[in-house]
Amino acid sequence: MSYDDSIIEELRARLQAVMKNDGFTQTDVAKTAGLSQSVVSRFLRGQMKEPPQDTMNRIRAFLGDEGHPDVLSHEEVRKAVRLYRYMKGVLDEGSRVIIQDKDGNEQILVFLW
């Protein structure tokens, strides 16, 4: 899918504003959106002439745009970033955490920092 340059520029400006206002780093955005830090960096510098649709959708989800199936609210993103920062400070690389959802299903998370 090809995007109009103005759509890409508007999304870039919104992402930069949110990062500045909320103190998010490129790494925060990358980890929360499921992108690499280098992809976020290239997007912010305008080095991606035609970002892949998945990249655009993940950035939109990070920004809390409605209409996307896996979009988190802005407050949920802030909570996820705070949790990531906390967990990184507490756990070592390779640490395992078992999470149980409300239905009793367990998932094991392995941190690769």
Buried (B, 14 or more C-beta within 10 A) or exposed (E): EEBEEEEBEEBBEBBEEBBEEEEBEBBBBBBBBEBBBEBBBBBBEEEBEEBEEEBBBBBBBBBBEEEEEEBBEEEEBBEBBEEBBEBBEEBEEEEEEEEEEEEEEEEEEEBEE
